[in-house]
Amino acid sequence: MPIKIPIELPAFQVLSDENIFVMNNERANTQDIRPLKIAILNLMPKKIVTENQLLRYLSNTPLQVEVSLIQTKSYTSHNTPPEHLNKFYSYFDDIKQEKFDGLIITGAPVEQMAFEEVTYWKELTEIMEWSKTHVFSTFYICWGAQAGLYYHYNIPKYDLDKKMFGVFSHWVNDEKADLTRGLDDVFYAPHSRHTEVKHEDIEKVSNLEILSESEEAGVFIVATKDRRNVFVTGHMEYDRNTLMDEYIRDKEKGDEIALPKNYFKNDDINQKPLYTWRGPASIVFGNWLNYCVYQNTPFDLNTL
């Protein structure tokens, strides 16, 4: 089944050109199906890029998905046209009376700040608290994962000596875990962050399971035992060129930044980046939608 999004949303044409089945609202309304209601709190600067990335993976399942895009009121993005935000995004106040099968909270380029210093931290904590009663399963990404672990379990983040930047190998700790089912013994995923959470802090919380780790990148996928919260410390949603774009951006700003690891063939920036995480990303997003959301969420969301 397709993802249900407005035909005017840029992702509609992008995904259609990639031969991904998307359906506009008018056609979807003629089908006698209750789609999964997924909200996306998009904290990334280039929101249209992030929309395309996430919707690409949410589309890659047999489930019909209806997406609501959310922005913060306490901070307005300067990297996305205001007309796009006004047309396609809601504020939390607009949707807080609704209930959702799933919520995705993206990363944000603020990980070197203390959580409480982030402009929209108070608003984000309100949304995370609201999610306990209005969302069946929440998927936190990168800084969003660190923020969720800190808010819900008081797990701190730690500064890294240098940016964790590149594509790294990971393993699965429990082959029978639903969220990582189908992943190879070794799989790859991108990271782009200046901070980390530590294995020993997470192990102290009995309700959390570390499902995947990396020798170099550390803790990767963490989830509550009931899968109501999922925390992914990397960026499985990134497309082929995202790390290259970030590298060029940082170089132009004059930042000290090394080439992303395990990304360019022979570490040659003139070579096409190797896209080695598309399959694992499809599996993890698909498993979340199927096992953590669809198989367990109530048909009547009012009973959440």
ChimeraX attribute file (.defattr): number of C-alpha atoms within 10 A of each C-alpha:
attribute: neighborCount
match mode: 1-to-1
recipient: residues
	/A:1	14
	/A:2	20
	/A:3	29
	/A:4	26
	/A:5	22
	/A:6	17
	/A:7	14
	/A:8	12
	/A:9	16
	/A:10	15
	/A:11	22
	/A:12	22
	/A:13	15
	/A:14	13
	/A:15	18
	/A:16	12
	/A:17	10
	/A:18	9
	/A:19	9
	/A:20	18
	/A:21	17
	/A:22	25
	/A:23	21
	/A:24	16
	/A:25	14
	/A:26	12
	/A:27	9
	/A:28	19
	/A:29	12
	/A:30	8
	/A:31	9
	/A:32	7
	/A:33	10
	/A:34	14
	/A:35	20
	/A:36	21
	/A:37	20
	/A:38	24
	/A:39	21
	/A:40	21
	/A:41	24
	/A:42	21
	/A:43	24
	/A:44	20
	/A:45	16
	/A:46	14
	/A:47	19
	/A:48	18
	/A:49	16
	/A:50	20
	/A:51	18
	/A:52	21
	/A:53	18
	/A:54	19
	/A:55	22
	/A:56	22
	/A:57	20
	/A:58	24
	/A:59	22
	/A:60	18
	/A:61	19
	/A:62	13
	/A:63	19
	/A:64	20
	/A:65	24
	/A:66	22
	/A:67	21
	/A:68	18
	/A:69	19
	/A:70	22
	/A:71	21
	/A:72	21
	/A:73	13
	/A:74	12
	/A:75	13
	/A:76	14
	/A:77	16
	/A:78	9
	/A:79	11
	/A:80	15
	/A:81	12
	/A:82	11
	/A:83	9
	/A:84	14
	/A:85	18
	/A:86	11
	/A:87	10
	/A:88	15
	/A:89	18
	/A:90	17
	/A:91	16
	/A:92	19
	/A:93	11
	/A:94	10
	/A:95	13
	/A:96	13
	/A:97	9
	/A:98	11
	/A:99	22
	/A:100	26
	/A:101	26
	/A:102	26
	/A:103	26
	/A:104	20
	/A:105	26
	/A:106	22
	/A:107	27
	/A:108	15
	/A:109	14
	/A:110	17
	/A:111	21
	/A:112	15
	/A:113	11
	/A:114	11
	/A:115	19
	/A:116	10
	/A:117	10
	/A:118	14
	/A:119	13
	/A:120	16
	/A:121	17
	/A:122	14
	/A:123	15
	/A:124	22
	/A:125	16
	/A:126	11
	/A:127	18
	/A:128	20
	/A:129	13
	/A:130	15
	/A:131	20
	/A:132	14
	/A:133	12
	/A:134	22
	/A:135	24
	/A:136	24
	/A:137	27
	/A:138	28
	/A:139	24
	/A:140	27
	/A:141	24
	/A:142	26
	/A:143	30
	/A:144	24
	/A:145	25
	/A:146	25
	/A:147	26
	/A:148	24
	/A:149	23
	/A:150	15
	/A:151	16
	/A:152	12
	/A:153	15
	/A:154	14
	/A:155	18
	/A:156	18
	/A:157	21
	/A:158	14
	/A:159	14
	/A:160	12
	/A:161	8
	/A:162	12
	/A:163	17
	/A:164	22
	/A:165	23
	/A:166	22
	/A:167	26
	/A:168	24
	/A:169	18
	/A:170	23
	/A:171	19
	/A:172	21
	/A:173	15
	/A:174	14
	/A:175	16
	/A:176	10
	/A:177	12
	/A:178	16
	/A:179	26
	/A:180	23
	/A:181	15
	/A:182	15
	/A:183	19
	/A:184	14
	/A:185	11
	/A:186	12
	/A:187	18
	/A:188	22
	/A:189	24
	/A:190	28
	/A:191	23
	/A:192	22
	/A:193	24
	/A:194	19
	/A:195	21
	/A:196	22
	/A:197	20
	/A:198	13
	/A:199	14
	/A:200	9
	/A:201	13
	/A:202	20
	/A:203	12
	/A:204	11
	/A:205	13
	/A:206	9
	/A:207	13
	/A:208	20
	/A:209	19
	/A:210	19
	/A:211	20
	/A:212	20
	/A:213	19
	/A:214	18
	/A:215	10
	/A:216	10
	/A:217	21
	/A:218	17
	/A:219	23
	/A:220	25
	/A:221	25
	/A:222	24
	/A:223	22
	/A:224	16
	/A:225	13
	/A:226	12
	/A:227	23
	/A:228	19
	/A:229	25
	/A:230	26
	/A:231	27
	/A:232	24
	/A:233	28
	/A:234	27
	/A:235	22
	/A:236	25
	/A:237	25
	/A:238	21
	/A:239	18
	/A:240	16
	/A:241	14
	/A:242	16
	/A:243	23
	/A:244	18
	/A:245	11
	/A:246	15
	/A:247	21
	/A:248	13
	/A:249	13
	/A:250	14
	/A:251	13
	/A:252	9
	/A:253	9
	/A:254	9
	/A:255	10
	/A:256	10
	/A:257	15
	/A:258	14
	/A:259	16
	/A:260	23
	/A:261	15
	/A:262	18
	/A:263	25
	/A:264	20
	/A:265	12
	/A:266	9
	/A:267	13
	/A:268	11
	/A:269	14
	/A:270	9
	/A:271	11
	/A:272	13
	/A:273	19
	/A:274	13
	/A:275	17
	/A:276	18
	/A:277	21
	/A:278	16
	/A:279	16
	/A:280	19
	/A:281	20
	/A:282	20
	/A:283	19
	/A:284	21
	/A:285	22
	/A:286	22
	/A:287	19
	/A:288	23
	/A:289	24
	/A:290	18
	/A:291	15
	/A:292	25
	/A:293	25
	/A:294	19
	/A:295	10
	/A:296	15
	/A:297	21
	/A:298	13
	/A:299	13
	/A:300	9
	/A:301	15
	/A:302	10
	/A:303	10
	/A:304	15
